[in-house]
Amino acid sequence: VCMAQPEPSVEQLEGDTHYALTNRFEQLWFTLHGNTNRIHGKVAKLQKHVDEVAGKVDESSRNMHNFITELARMDPLNDQLAMYPGQLQAISHTIEQVEQLLMDIQLETLRKETLHFKVQQHTALAKEIEPYSAHLLRGTSRFSSSTASDRLQR
């Protein structure tokens, strides 16, 4: 025998809808903030990497400068210069390394800017849904729940 379910009241429907919307909003809110924090973390990691690469460029440039200074001090008429073809190769290798590092820096900087842009998008989205969240979390019915902002304040 099938028992007929009583029709839910308007208050019940309102409460259920509010609860579902609140839950959905909380999910979105936490996802958004989680993504934003993760992106901030990536940006910080990239910045560290860019700084490391920049340090390598500085070091290579110093080595190159020192070697060129040393070469300039030598007497060109002296046979000692004949000992240096290997070192000239080393210089050109160092120059290639510096060029590669500079390309790496450009690439990392571009990635960092892309991530910064994503952070701005997420922040803008968070600001955009803030008024709705305030309205939603305040509640429009007699139904009350523990909201995301309450939880965060605890």
Secondary structure, DSSP 4 states (H G I P E B T S, - for coil): -PPPPPPPPHHHHHHHHHHHHHHHHHHHHHHHHHHHHHHHHHHHHHHHHHHHHHHHHHHHHHHHHHHHHHHHHS-TTSGGGGG-HHHHHHHHHHHHHHHHHHHHHHHHHHHHHHHHHHHHHHHHHHHHHHHHHHHHHH-SSS-----HHHHHH-
